[in-house]
Amino acid sequence: PDIRTETAVLSYARARWTSLKTDGLVEIYYLEQSYMVPMRCTVMFYGAQALWQELLSLPDYVNGVWSQSVFADVWAAFLHHISAQGQAPFACQDCPAGVLRHSVRASFTYERAVGFARASQQRLLVAVASDRCTGQSANFQLQSAVYKDLASVHNLSTTAHLPNCLFLWRGVRLTLEEKMCVELGVVRGCAAVVLDILPDEREPLYDQGAHLEPFLFRYVPEALIMEVPGATWLKEPELGPGRFYFGRAKRNWKYNVSITMACHFLDAATTKKPVTINRVQLPVTNMFALTVYALQGQTLPAIIVDVARPPGMSRDEHWISLLVLLSRVRQIEDVVILRLPKKKCFEGGPPEFLTSEYARLMCLEQETLLMLDNQLAAVQLHDIRAQVTQPLLNEMRNTVETRKRQDIQSSSLPKRRRAI
């Protein structure tokens, strides 16, 4: 339904969910008030703290499977206000959206770029990469369908870390995809703020009005003037501390052209044709949405996550991805969940290879400590044993005994086993 008020959204969602008999997500359309544009949005937002506490509790759980009534209660209990992602601390550029697929990342990046540009009262500028075939590929006449397909490749590892589209305005934060100065720490992965955009000399003049539709550059901009906040070094004295000139880059990447694109050079027996693509683009990426790989190792002030399981993703990969996405913040209150997967994705515990590797490392740790303790005893360094190896060994034995008792208790209560 086309629902225009958030009160109606919540009422509809509660009524709709209670009528569901199978797993699924309730999706509706509403008018997002802050940007005043129609957006498709899943209304099942959750208070992450309450959700996490429920998952770590012992719900009524039979033979390792949640009952439908229990999972329905989880959905109903954590229905959250749909504008949560538009409120602090989630409405700032420091709060990315964590996603599981590059195509979803590209979609989130555009939607959030539109909102942040309007919030900064600037017109959104779009820099599209310039692609052309090189080498032997240049001898063939590729049709426009091929170039459209190139634009749909969102995996940065495939495109030599040059994105197809960049969303720019003064003040936007970007991630560098090229090493500029190792000594100063300005390397790939460094975050910087755009101070100015230098268009190509052939670029026609354009209006800067914030009320206008996004502007698409005809040519890739020549460079960006950027700043690393808080830096005191001088790379280019005329620009000031922490500021630098960052020009566009040219890189090659490989692509397999499909016969369905009707490129005339393909033989009748050929289904794929590898071509070399030369891409010109500014070597930076937007930070509004990030994949699990890009989020690893980061600690964020807040995060918006989409944890619905994509088609084709294995259960083990999805379980690990959930762990990475939900552990990027210091407290679980700083997470807003856009979509949950089906209930079975929370069941079964960690992947077998992860638990077996953890057990192997625990055994290796114990063997190493025992070997060190024996060597210290052989040279009669009993003081060091008492201060170092013996406390560690005792702690490890206590941990093992505690886990054994927990396993015994769990086996005696099969209906009250932990869900994850």
Secondary structure, DSSP 8 states (H G I E B T S, - for coil): -EE-SHHHHHHHHHHHHHT--SS---EEEEEETTTTEEEEEE--BEEHHHHHHHHHS--SEETTEE-HHHHHHHHHHT-B-TTGGGSTTSSSTTS-EEESSHHHHHHHHHHHHHHHHHHTT---EEEE-EEEEEGGGGGS---HHHHHHHHT---TTTTTT--SEEEE-TT-EEEE-S--BTTTTB-TT-EEEEEEEE--TT-------TTS--EE-SS--SEEEEE-TT----SSTTT-TTEEEEE-EEEEEEEEEEGGG--TTS-TT-SEEEEEEEEEE-SEEE-SEEEHHHHTT--BS-EEEE----TT--HHHHHHHHHHHHTSBSSGGGEEEEE---GGGGSS-S-HHHHHHHHHHHHHHHHHHHHHHHHHHHTT-HHHIIIIIHHHHHHHHHHHHHHHHHHHHHHH-TTB----
